[in-house]
Amino acid sequence: MAWLASEVLPAVGLPAQPVRDARVWAARRVLDAAQGNAAFLLHEDARPAAEVAVYLAHWLLLPSTAAVHLVELLQGLPWRVYAFTYTHGPRLLAPLLAGANRFAALERLMTEPVYPALLARGIAAGG
């Protein structure tokens, strides 16, 4: 948040409001889970793309054109699982990258195949 307030917001002419910005960021992280839900709606429940676009527009607060585009992305093979990267990735990686051995954990993450179950068990950090 400090970097956002000092570097990004001034660059685009917006004032930093730390309390508001933190609340918006926290709300956005909760709402981002809707992208994973949309992937399940499409691929597990076989819901129509138009219905999933309406769902995304509502829960991600997107214009309908952006929601339709996101559904198109979610229909492609890489995005079926990639939809979960930004919602669950930080939760899985935060404990591993917060400790004293964070550089060793990061090196292992970058050089070895590591999948979510390993991250959840802390294997990547040497646990």
PyMOL commands that set and color helices and strands:
alter all, ss='L'
color gray80, all
select helices_A, chain A and resi 2-11+18-31+33-43+49-59+64-75+77-82+85-98+102-111+116-121+123-125
alter helices_A, ss='H'
color red, helices_A
deselect
rebuild
show_as cartoon
